[in-house]
Structures are given as C-alpha cells and as structure tokens.
Amino acid sequence: MRAAIATFLLTLFSGAVSAQVKEVDPQLLLALKDAVTEADSFVDRFDAEVWLMAKSQPLARYIKDPSERMRVLKAIHREATRAGLQPEIVLAVIQIESAFDPYAVSRVGAQGMMQVMPFWKNEIGRPEDNLIDMETNLRYGCTILKHYIKKAKGNMPNALAYYNGSYGRHTYSRKVLDAWVERWR
C-alpha cells in the first residue's frame, strides 16, 4: 500500500522531479558516482567505540534492539566519516527526515533514512541501486549533504535547506540543528 501511494505521488510530482533533474549540479553528480563505487569502509576503531557508546542511548528511543542500534550507528559513522561529515549532524538529519525508519517514503517519493530522491540513481547510471538499503541510502545521503555544505561554503543552515529542497527558508534547517543540539552533539 505504501509503495503504491509513493508511486502515485511520484507520478503526480514527476513534473517537479524532472525539473529538479534538469538542474542537477555536475559536481554533485560526479561526487555521487564516485561515492557509490568506492569500496572503502574506514573506521577508526577507538573513536568509533567511544562514539558508539555515547550515541547508543539517545538512539534507543528510535531503535529498541541494541544489536540493530549498533549496526545502524556503525553504518552512519562509516558513511559520514567517508564523506567528511560529522556523524552527529547526519544523525540529526536522519532524525528529522525519517525518525530512523529505513523504509520511509515521503509524499514526493524520497526514500530511506536520509530521504534520497530516486532520480539520483538514474542520473549516475545506477538504476538498480536500492535506496531503501541502509548502506546505499547513507552513501547517497551523506555525499549529497557534503556537496551542499561545500556549495553553501560551510553555512550549515543554507546547506541543510539545499539538502531539503527548501533553500531560502530555514524551518527545516532549524529542526535539524535543534535535534543536533538537543540529542546528538
């Protein structure tokens, strides 16, 4: 049922989506292509362990099972670190975007924990990628977020507004930054 609704809404908003596709930043497209083909999974063991322990408790509100919580935290830490992001800001984005639901689908068709738009798969020539897969979703989402931070010259409210597709308004940015301060920092 959820998939049917998402398909209907994606069709309904396809004009908006195709307009977005035409405005794809070539640098972002290249960064996504590189990110999804990389196979590295660098994790600084000591820092990761300390970080995992610190972030496990606040994440328990969203993910009850401790082993699943650790799996999710490790994946977030790995992908955020790979993209050059603070894992804590990624946690805040995910909290606001999907409340850590890997199966989330927005009214406009964005998918997964980081709510990535499916058109990106076709743009980079990987239509078979599954954005509901947590690892894939994090790879795309972290790469996109990092690109927008660079585009906004480090201005996090602007970068988050770009990420959300709401540039010029900062309601979303405030929500993410509040979550970061209150729960993840």
MARRO-565022 format. One record per residue (C-alpha): x, y, z negated; residue number from 1. Coordinates in nm, 4 decimals. Example, Ala and Ser with C-alpha at 12.3 -4.5 7.8 and 13.67 -1.06 7.14 Angstrom:
<recs>
<rec east="1.2300" north="-0.4500" up="-0.7800" nudren="1"/>
<rec east="1.3670" north="-0.1060" up="-0.7140" nudren="2"/>
</recs>
This chain:
<recs>
<rec east="0.0000" north="0.0000" up="0.0000" nudren="1"/>
<rec east="0.2769" north="0.2425" up="-0.0999" nudren="2"/>
<rec east="0.4666" north="0.1671" up="0.2234" nudren="3"/>
<rec east="0.1524" north="0.2232" up="0.4327" nudren="4"/>
<rec east="0.0926" north="0.5590" up="0.2672" nudren="5"/>
<rec east="0.4566" north="0.6561" up="0.3187" nudren="6"/>
<rec east="0.4364" north="0.5575" up="0.6874" nudren="7"/>
<rec east="0.1169" north="0.7586" up="0.7315" nudren="8"/>
<rec east="0.2660" north="1.0643" up="0.5641" nudren="9"/>
<rec east="0.5911" north="1.0315" up="0.7567" nudren="10"/>
<rec east="0.3898" north="1.0275" up="1.0788" nudren="11"/>
<rec east="0.1888" north="1.3252" up="0.9578" nudren="12"/>
<rec east="0.5041" north="1.5213" up="0.8780" nudren="13"/>
<rec east="0.7052" north="1.3960" up="1.1767" nudren="14"/>
<rec east="0.6984" north="1.7400" up="1.3352" nudren="15"/>
<rec east="0.8667" north="1.8861" up="1.0278" nudren="16"/>
<rec east="1.1102" north="1.5980" up="1.0123" nudren="17"/>
<rec east="1.2034" north="1.6220" up="1.3796" nudren="18"/>
<rec east="1.2560" north="1.9970" up="1.3323" nudren="19"/>
<rec east="1.4918" north="1.9125" up="1.0450" nudren="20"/>
<rec east="1.6772" north="1.6592" up="1.2593" nudren="21"/>
<rec east="1.7445" north="1.9214" up="1.5270" nudren="22"/>
<rec east="1.9130" north="2.1379" up="1.2623" nudren="23"/>
<rec east="2.1462" north="1.8660" up="1.1323" nudren="24"/>
<rec east="2.4806" north="2.0104" up="1.0337" nudren="25"/>
<rec east="2.7521" north="1.8316" up="1.2351" nudren="26"/>
<rec east="2.9905" north="1.8328" up="0.9362" nudren="27"/>
<rec east="2.7288" north="1.6621" up="0.7199" nudren="28"/>
<rec east="2.6652" north="1.4084" up="0.9937" nudren="29"/>
<rec east="3.0374" north="1.3262" up="1.0072" nudren="30"/>
<rec east="3.0616" north="1.3029" up="0.6277" nudren="31"/>
<rec east="2.7685" north="1.0594" up="0.6185" nudren="32"/>
<rec east="2.9174" north="0.8453" up="0.8953" nudren="33"/>
<rec east="3.2449" north="0.8242" up="0.7049" nudren="34"/>
<rec east="3.0775" north="0.7566" up="0.3702" nudren="35"/>
<rec east="2.8645" north="0.4644" up="0.4809" nudren="36"/>
<rec east="3.1563" north="0.2886" up="0.6473" nudren="37"/>
<rec east="3.4010" north="0.3231" up="0.3561" nudren="38"/>
<rec east="3.4541" north="0.0090" up="0.1515" nudren="39"/>
<rec east="3.6425" north="0.1529" up="-0.1445" nudren="40"/>
<rec east="3.4960" north="0.1236" up="-0.4915" nudren="41"/>
<rec east="3.7500" north="0.3037" up="-0.7077" nudren="42"/>
<rec east="3.6510" north="0.3193" up="-1.0732" nudren="43"/>
<rec east="3.8836" north="0.4452" up="-1.3463" nudren="44"/>
<rec east="3.8249" north="0.1685" up="-1.5992" nudren="45"/>
<rec east="3.8894" north="0.3601" up="-1.9230" nudren="46"/>
<rec east="3.6994" north="0.6727" up="-1.8217" nudren="47"/>
<rec east="3.4160" north="0.4627" up="-1.6803" nudren="48"/>
<rec east="3.3793" north="0.2616" up="-2.0003" nudren="49"/>
<rec east="3.3682" north="0.5739" up="-2.2160" nudren="50"/>
<rec east="3.1247" north="0.7334" up="-1.9754" nudren="51"/>
<rec east="2.9047" north="0.4217" up="-1.9583" nudren="52"/>
<rec east="2.8673" north="0.4123" up="-2.3338" nudren="53"/>
<rec east="2.7861" north="0.7837" up="-2.3533" nudren="54"/>
<rec east="2.5229" north="0.7706" up="-2.0769" nudren="55"/>
<rec east="2.3585" north="0.4401" up="-2.1634" nudren="56"/>
<rec east="2.1427" north="0.5762" up="-2.4442" nudren="57"/>
<rec east="1.9813" north="0.8644" up="-2.2518" nudren="58"/>
<rec east="1.9212" north="0.6322" up="-1.9550" nudren="59"/>
<rec east="1.7437" north="0.3778" up="-2.1801" nudren="60"/>
<rec east="1.4341" north="0.5980" up="-2.1572" nudren="61"/>
<rec east="1.4130" north="0.5134" up="-1.7863" nudren="62"/>
<rec east="1.5756" north="0.1696" up="-1.7638" nudren="63"/>
<rec east="1.4981" north="-0.0609" up="-2.0546" nudren="64"/>
<rec east="1.7149" north="-0.3612" up="-1.9616" nudren="65"/>
<rec east="2.0736" north="-0.2973" up="-2.0832" nudren="66"/>
<rec east="2.2406" north="-0.5023" up="-1.8088" nudren="67"/>
<rec east="2.0407" north="-0.3262" up="-1.5365" nudren="68"/>
<rec east="2.1209" north="0.0069" up="-1.7008" nudren="69"/>
<rec east="2.4940" north="-0.0732" up="-1.6863" nudren="70"/>
<rec east="2.4666" north="-0.1820" up="-1.3228" nudren="71"/>
<rec east="2.2940" north="0.1451" up="-1.2323" nudren="72"/>
<rec east="2.5390" north="0.3585" up="-1.4305" nudren="73"/>
<rec east="2.8406" north="0.1874" up="-1.2717" nudren="74"/>
<rec east="2.6995" north="0.2422" up="-0.9245" nudren="75"/>
<rec east="2.6234" north="0.6086" up="-0.9959" nudren="76"/>
<rec east="2.9694" north="0.6648" up="-1.1444" nudren="77"/>
<rec east="3.1381" north="0.4936" up="-0.8485" nudren="78"/>
<rec east="2.9474" north="0.6805" up="-0.5776" nudren="79"/>
<rec east="2.9611" north="1.0179" up="-0.7500" nudren="80"/>
<rec east="3.3358" north="0.9806" up="-0.8065" nudren="81"/>
<rec east="3.3873" north="0.8672" up="-0.4463" nudren="82"/>
<rec east="3.2051" north="1.1778" up="-0.3233" nudren="83"/>
<rec east="3.3942" north="1.4100" up="-0.5597" nudren="84"/>
<rec east="3.0886" north="1.4872" up="-0.7727" nudren="85"/>
<rec east="3.0358" north="1.4946" up="-1.1456" nudren="86"/>
<rec east="2.8366" north="1.1788" up="-1.2186" nudren="87"/>
<rec east="2.6292" north="1.3767" up="-1.4685" nudren="88"/>
<rec east="2.4859" north="1.6066" up="-1.2013" nudren="89"/>
<rec east="2.3941" north="1.3001" up="-0.9947" nudren="90"/>
<rec east="2.2121" north="1.1590" up="-1.2979" nudren="91"/>
<rec east="2.0183" north="1.4853" up="-1.3296" nudren="92"/>
<rec east="1.9274" north="1.4851" up="-0.9590" nudren="93"/>
<rec east="1.8053" north="1.1257" up="-0.9824" nudren="94"/>
<rec east="1.6042" north="1.2009" up="-1.2960" nudren="95"/>
<rec east="1.4183" north="1.4802" up="-1.1168" nudren="96"/>
<rec east="1.3953" north="1.3137" up="-0.7752" nudren="97"/>
<rec east="1.2716" north="0.9666" up="-0.8745" nudren="98"/>
<rec east="1.2971" north="0.9138" up="-1.2518" nudren="99"/>
<rec east="1.5428" north="0.6334" up="-1.1612" nudren="100"/>
<rec east="1.2875" north="0.4428" up="-0.9527" nudren="101"/>
<rec east="1.4824" north="0.2763" up="-0.6703" nudren="102"/>
<rec east="1.1543" north="0.2125" up="-0.4842" nudren="103"/>
<rec east="1.0338" north="0.5732" up="-0.4942" nudren="104"/>
<rec east="0.8941" north="0.7162" up="-0.1701" nudren="105"/>
<rec east="0.7992" north="1.0843" up="-0.1557" nudren="106"/>
<rec east="0.4979" north="1.2303" up="0.0204" nudren="107"/>
<rec east="0.7246" north="1.3265" up="0.3116" nudren="108"/>
<rec east="0.8965" north="0.9882" up="0.3315" nudren="109"/>
<rec east="1.2158" north="1.0438" up="0.1310" nudren="110"/>
<rec east="1.3276" north="0.7127" up="-0.0178" nudren="111"/>
<rec east="1.5052" north="0.5654" up="-0.3158" nudren="112"/>
<rec east="1.6545" north="0.7075" up="-0.6311" nudren="113"/>
<rec east="1.8089" north="1.0106" up="-0.4609" nudren="114"/>
<rec east="1.5142" north="1.0567" up="-0.2221" nudren="115"/>
<rec east="1.7067" north="1.0430" up="0.1062" nudren="116"/>
<rec east="1.5176" north="1.1155" up="0.4268" nudren="117"/>
<rec east="1.5196" north="0.8161" up="0.6654" nudren="118"/>
<rec east="1.6134" north="1.0242" up="0.9709" nudren="119"/>
<rec east="1.9730" north="1.0241" up="0.8431" nudren="120"/>
<rec east="2.0064" north="0.6545" up="0.9294" nudren="121"/>
<rec east="1.9353" north="0.7199" up="1.2965" nudren="122"/>
<rec east="2.1439" north="1.0358" up="1.3014" nudren="123"/>
<rec east="2.4565" north="0.8434" up="1.2032" nudren="124"/>
<rec east="2.3740" north="0.5398" up="1.4160" nudren="125"/>
<rec east="2.2873" north="0.3003" up="1.1325" nudren="126"/>
<rec east="1.9119" north="0.2409" up="1.1619" nudren="127"/>
<rec east="1.9467" north="-0.0921" up="0.9829" nudren="128"/>
<rec east="2.0572" north="0.0702" up="0.6548" nudren="129"/>
<rec east="1.8109" north="0.0211" up="0.3692" nudren="130"/>
<rec east="1.7620" north="0.3418" up="0.1712" nudren="131"/>
<rec east="1.5767" north="0.1509" up="-0.0997" nudren="132"/>
<rec east="1.9016" north="-0.0378" up="-0.1677" nudren="133"/>
<rec east="2.0509" north="0.1491" up="-0.4623" nudren="134"/>
<rec east="2.4116" north="0.1396" up="-0.3394" nudren="135"/>
<rec east="2.3177" north="0.2651" up="0.0073" nudren="136"/>
<rec east="2.0895" north="0.5327" up="-0.1345" nudren="137"/>
<rec east="2.3581" north="0.6583" up="-0.3715" nudren="138"/>
<rec east="2.6184" north="0.6649" up="-0.0933" nudren="139"/>
<rec east="2.3939" north="0.8750" up="0.1283" nudren="140"/>
<rec east="2.2607" north="1.0960" up="-0.1522" nudren="141"/>
<rec east="2.5989" north="1.1727" up="-0.3079" nudren="142"/>
<rec east="2.7505" north="1.2500" up="0.0319" nudren="143"/>
<rec east="2.4646" north="1.4841" up="0.1202" nudren="144"/>
<rec east="2.4784" north="1.6582" up="-0.2192" nudren="145"/>
<rec east="2.8563" north="1.7080" up="-0.1935" nudren="146"/>
<rec east="2.8143" north="1.8567" up="0.1536" nudren="147"/>
<rec east="2.5608" north="2.1077" up="0.0260" nudren="148"/>
<rec east="2.7828" north="2.2031" up="-0.2681" nudren="149"/>
<rec east="3.0587" north="2.2826" up="-0.0181" nudren="150"/>
<rec east="2.8133" north="2.4680" up="0.2056" nudren="151"/>
<rec east="2.6956" north="2.6741" up="-0.0939" nudren="152"/>
<rec east="3.0611" north="2.7424" up="-0.1880" nudren="153"/>
<rec east="3.0118" north="2.5790" up="-0.5262" nudren="154"/>
<rec east="2.6934" north="2.7657" up="-0.6123" nudren="155"/>
<rec east="2.5024" north="2.4779" up="-0.7727" nudren="156"/>
<rec east="2.1528" north="2.6342" up="-0.7681" nudren="157"/>
<rec east="2.1877" north="2.7023" up="-0.3947" nudren="158"/>
<rec east="2.3368" north="2.3579" up="-0.3280" nudren="159"/>
<rec east="2.0511" north="2.1886" up="-0.5106" nudren="160"/>
<rec east="1.7968" north="2.3974" up="-0.3198" nudren="161"/>
<rec east="1.9611" north="2.2880" up="0.0081" nudren="162"/>
<rec east="1.9515" north="1.9263" up="-0.1089" nudren="163"/>
<rec east="1.5820" north="1.9534" up="-0.1912" nudren="164"/>
<rec east="1.4968" north="2.1395" up="0.1281" nudren="165"/>
<rec east="1.3802" north="2.4395" up="-0.0710" nudren="166"/>
<rec east="1.6604" north="2.6869" up="-0.0019" nudren="167"/>
<rec east="1.5591" north="3.0349" up="-0.1116" nudren="168"/>
<rec east="1.3608" north="2.9025" up="-0.4069" nudren="169"/>
<rec east="1.5210" north="2.7734" up="-0.7250" nudren="170"/>
<rec east="1.2381" north="2.5917" up="-0.9031" nudren="171"/>
<rec east="1.3893" north="2.2534" up="-0.8150" nudren="172"/>
<rec east="1.7398" north="2.3734" up="-0.8997" nudren="173"/>
<rec east="1.6248" north="2.4867" up="-1.2433" nudren="174"/>
<rec east="1.4642" north="2.1492" up="-1.3098" nudren="175"/>
<rec east="1.7833" north="1.9633" up="-1.2190" nudren="176"/>
<rec east="2.0096" north="2.1963" up="-1.4147" nudren="177"/>
<rec east="1.7790" north="2.1809" up="-1.7179" nudren="178"/>
<rec east="1.7881" north="1.7993" up="-1.7035" nudren="179"/>
<rec east="2.1674" north="1.8128" up="-1.6760" nudren="180"/>
<rec east="2.1976" north="2.0373" up="-1.9838" nudren="181"/>
<rec east="1.9351" north="1.8591" up="-2.1928" nudren="182"/>
<rec east="2.0243" north="1.4975" up="-2.1182" nudren="183"/>
<rec east="2.3368" north="1.4307" up="-1.9108" nudren="184"/>
<rec east="2.6096" north="1.6890" up="-1.9750" nudren="185"/>
</recs>
